[in-house]
Amino acid sequence: MRGIYLYLIVINVVAFFAFGLDKLKAKADAWRIPEKTLLGLAVIGGSVGAILGMRTFRHKTRHKQFSVGMPLILAVQIVIVVLLLRG
């Protein structure tokens, strides 16, 4: 169980900072982190970090696939966890 918690902490920190880094790169007109990567980080467990990164850095908040998709990913993950815990 400890490994799962550690994984979730790490993936959420990575997702959070990926949004910050992509925002910096957008401002500098530099190479960007692909949207697939940002969404993928959320799907593999970093949805909370991704949402916090979106809000903190005000990044991708106008893109429907992010503004709707991230909360949807989080909701699905919560349902999965609840179902697993009910076992």
TAVEN-V413169 format. One record per backbone hydrogen bond with DSSP energy under -1.0 kcal/mol. NH is the residue of the N-H (numbers start at 1). CO is the residue of the C=O. E is the energy in kcal/mol with one decimal. If there is no record, write none. Layout:
# TAVEN-V413169
[[NH & CO & E] [NH & CO & E]]
This chain:
# TAVEN-V413169
[[5 & 1 & -1.9] [6 & 2 & -2.4] [7 & 3 & -2.5] [8 & 4 & -2.6] [9 & 5 & -2.3] [10 & 6 & -2.6] [11 & 7 & -3.0] [12 & 8 & -1.9] [13 & 9 & -2.1] [14 & 10 & -2.6] [15 & 11 & -2.4] [16 & 12 & -2.4] [17 & 13 & -2.5] [18 & 14 & -2.1] [19 & 15 & -1.8] [20 & 16 & -1.6] [21 & 17 & -2.9] [22 & 18 & -2.5] [23 & 19 & -1.9] [24 & 20 & -2.1] [25 & 21 & -2.5] [26 & 22 & -2.2] [27 & 23 & -2.2] [28 & 24 & -1.8] [30 & 25 & -2.8] [38 & 34 & -1.8] [39 & 35 & -2.8] [40 & 36 & -2.5] [41 & 37 & -2.3] [42 & 38 & -1.2] [43 & 39 & -2.3] [44 & 40 & -2.2] [45 & 42 & -1.6] [46 & 41 & -2.4] [50 & 46 & -2.5] [51 & 47 & -2.5] [52 & 48 & -2.6] [53 & 49 & -2.4] [54 & 50 & -2.7] [55 & 51 & -2.3] [56 & 52 & -3.0] [57 & 53 & -2.5] [59 & 54 & -1.5] [66 & 63 & -1.4] [67 & 63 & -3.2] [68 & 64 & -2.4] [69 & 64 & -1.0] [70 & 66 & -2.0] [72 & 68 & -1.7] [73 & 69 & -2.9] [74 & 70 & -2.5] [75 & 71 & -2.5] [76 & 72 & -2.4] [77 & 73 & -2.4] [78 & 74 & -2.4] [79 & 75 & -2.3] [80 & 76 & -2.4] [81 & 77 & -2.3] [82 & 78 & -2.6] [83 & 79 & -2.6] [84 & 80 & -2.4] [85 & 81 & -2.5] [86 & 82 & -1.8] [87 & 83 & -1.4]]
